[in-house]
Protein backbone atom coordinates (compact mmCIF):
# COMPACT_ATOMS: atom_id res chain seq x y z
CA UNK A 1 0.00 0.00 0.00
CA UNK A 2 1.53 3.38 -1.00
CA UNK A 3 2.27 6.01 1.64
CA UNK A 4 -0.49 8.54 2.17
CA UNK A 5 0.11 11.73 0.22
CA UNK A 6 -0.47 14.72 2.47
CA UNK A 7 -2.13 17.79 1.00
CA UNK A 8 0.05 20.83 0.44
CA UNK A 9 -1.95 24.00 -0.11
CA UNK A 10 1.36 25.89 -0.59
CA UNK A 11 2.35 23.79 -3.61
CA UNK A 12 1.97 26.74 -6.02
CA UNK A 13 2.93 29.48 -3.54
CA UNK A 14 6.13 31.40 -3.04
CA UNK A 15 8.21 31.29 0.13
CA UNK A 16 6.71 34.70 0.97
CA UNK A 17 3.21 33.22 1.21
CA UNK A 18 4.46 30.45 3.50
CA UNK A 19 6.26 33.06 5.65
CA UNK A 20 3.02 35.07 5.94
CA UNK A 21 1.24 31.92 7.11
CA UNK A 22 3.91 31.22 9.73
CA UNK A 23 3.69 34.81 10.98
CA UNK A 24 -0.10 34.52 11.18
CA UNK A 25 0.17 31.28 13.20
CA UNK A 26 2.65 32.89 15.59
CA UNK A 27 0.22 35.76 16.23
CA UNK A 28 -2.76 33.40 16.60
CA UNK A 29 -1.05 31.18 19.19
CA UNK A 30 -1.54 34.04 21.68
CA UNK A 31 -5.32 33.48 21.43
CA UNK A 32 -5.20 29.94 22.77
CA UNK A 33 -5.17 26.39 21.44
CA UNK A 34 -6.35 25.52 17.94
CA UNK A 35 -5.57 23.03 15.19
CA UNK A 36 -4.52 23.74 11.61
CA UNK A 37 -6.23 21.21 9.33
CA UNK A 38 -4.51 21.11 5.95
CA UNK A 39 -6.76 20.49 2.97
CA UNK A 40 -5.82 20.27 -0.71
CA UNK A 41 -6.01 24.02 -1.40
CA UNK A 42 -6.62 25.59 2.00
CA UNK A 43 -6.06 25.31 5.73
CA UNK A 44 -8.87 25.37 8.29
CA UNK A 45 -8.03 26.90 11.66
CA UNK A 46 -10.18 25.06 14.16
CA UNK A 47 -10.96 25.54 17.83
CA UNK A 48 -14.13 23.55 18.48
CA UNK A 49 -15.31 24.57 15.00
CA UNK A 50 -13.47 26.42 12.25
CA UNK A 51 -12.92 30.10 12.97
CA UNK A 52 -10.86 30.93 9.88
CA UNK A 53 -9.73 29.55 6.56
CA UNK A 54 -6.39 30.28 4.94
CA UNK A 55 -6.19 30.12 1.16
CA UNK A 56 -2.58 30.45 -0.05
CA UNK A 57 -2.02 32.37 -3.25
CA UNK A 58 1.20 32.87 -5.21
CA UNK A 59 2.67 35.49 -2.85
CA UNK A 60 -0.20 36.25 -0.46
CA UNK A 61 -2.98 34.71 1.61
CA UNK A 62 -6.75 35.05 1.40
CA UNK A 63 -8.30 34.69 4.85
CA UNK A 64 -11.92 33.74 5.41
CA UNK A 65 -13.05 34.77 8.88
CA UNK A 66 -16.17 33.77 10.76
CA UNK A 67 -18.07 36.75 12.20
CA UNK A 68 -21.30 37.33 14.10
CA UNK A 69 -22.06 40.45 12.07
CA UNK A 70 -21.04 42.19 8.89
CA UNK A 71 -17.78 44.11 9.23
CA UNK A 72 -17.62 47.11 6.95
CA UNK A 73 -14.02 47.81 6.08
CA UNK A 74 -12.11 48.45 2.86
CA UNK A 75 -9.97 45.45 3.84
CA UNK A 76 -12.93 43.07 3.43
CA UNK A 77 -12.99 41.96 -0.21
CA UNK A 78 -16.07 39.73 0.04
CA UNK A 79 -18.77 39.09 2.62
CA UNK A 80 -21.41 36.39 2.72
CA UNK A 81 -24.19 35.97 5.25
CA UNK A 82 -24.36 32.21 5.84
CA UNK A 83 -27.07 32.26 8.53
CA UNK A 84 -28.98 34.76 10.64
CA UNK A 85 -26.01 35.53 12.93
CA UNK A 86 -23.04 34.28 10.90
CA UNK A 87 -20.96 35.90 8.22
CA UNK A 88 -17.95 34.71 6.28
CA UNK A 89 -15.62 37.57 5.42
CA UNK A 90 -12.73 37.35 2.94
CA UNK A 91 -9.69 39.57 2.98
CA UNK A 92 -6.28 39.44 1.37
CA UNK A 93 -3.03 39.55 3.33
CA UNK A 94 -0.17 40.76 1.13
CA UNK A 95 2.50 41.64 3.67
CA UNK A 96 3.49 40.98 7.28
CA UNK A 97 2.43 44.51 8.25
CA UNK A 98 -1.18 43.56 7.43
CA UNK A 99 -1.16 41.05 10.31
CA UNK A 100 -1.96 43.97 12.59
CA UNK A 101 -4.11 44.74 15.64
CA UNK A 102 -7.29 45.18 13.57
CA UNK A 103 -6.91 41.80 11.88
CA UNK A 104 -6.01 40.12 15.17
CA UNK A 105 -9.08 41.67 16.84
CA UNK A 106 -11.26 40.20 14.09
CA UNK A 107 -9.54 36.84 14.50
CA UNK A 108 -10.03 36.98 18.30
CA UNK A 109 -13.77 37.48 17.74
CA UNK A 110 -13.83 34.59 15.25
CA UNK A 111 -11.87 32.40 17.68
CA UNK A 112 -14.37 33.19 20.44
CA UNK A 113 -17.29 32.25 18.15
CA UNK A 114 -15.69 28.83 17.58
CA UNK A 115 -15.67 27.93 21.31
Helices and strands as residue ranges (DSSP letters): H 15-28, E 35-38, E 43-46, E 50-56, E 61-67, E 76-83, E 86-93, G 96-98, H 101-113
